Amino acid sequence: MSLCLTLHVNLGLSLRKTKQALKDLYNIDISHQSIANYCKTAAICIKPFVDNFDYGTGKVFTADETYIKIRGVKAYICFIMDAAKRSIIGYQVSDNRGVGPCILAMRMAFRHLRELPEHFKFIADGYSAYPLAAQQFFHEFSEKFKIEITQVIGLTNDDEVSTKFRSYKQMIERLNRTYKASYRHTNGFDNIDGANYDLSLWVAYYNFLRPHKHAGYKVLNEVKMLNGCDNMPGKWQLLIFLGQQTILNLQKQAVI
């Protein structure tokens, strides 16, 4: 399973190319559907750890949407990034660009905050769903989550706001391009479940395993247990273990 994840997620091989690589390199003969099943099972285990990890966010969040194809039909992914560490702290796959997916992604991003930090900024494009989602947070949590959306509109700096905050918008647009580069080999997904598990694994890789140039070619979020492992298949195994521990802890908290 960890070899499949390394080849498919880290190296961006399609399911069929992953199957061929396993056969050519290790004489492991399994079907591409088995690899897809392995990835889905791993995603179910790893996603709770990724979603509940405390990223120690800063005072600036930036958000944007990109599109994917599911059975040839356009679908959308909403990303929210912490501008300081550049970790993905919120994400949501949806078949529409409504307010609901934005709210779900924002709930994930604000999961560990009891109130907004001083001088907090939430930067997005001119899409109307973000101000509407911000109204929902204010309605539910009052002044503690009074989010003012800073909207960077257009492609050129035609106003003072765009000039000042354009770099943050460009930051998350680069994230969109990075994800789309990893997504292209799929030629789209068969269903929304496949899109969800693929995205969950990619976010885990981006936040915890991928070296980043702006971080000195180190990972964005160091986990002590992962530092003790010197190869990528082993790190995937440890991520699965951490995900299982997170699930157990969440179950215990639910019982209490």
PyMOL commands that set and color helices and strands:
alter all, ss='L'
color gray80, all
select helices_A, chain A and resi 2-10+15-26+32-52+99-109+129-145+160-186+192-209+213-215+224-227+232-255
alter helices_A, ss='H'
color red, helices_A
select strands_A, chain A and resi 60-70+73-82+88-94+121-124+149-151
alter strands_A, ss='S'
color yellow, strands_A
deselect
rebuild
show_as cartoon
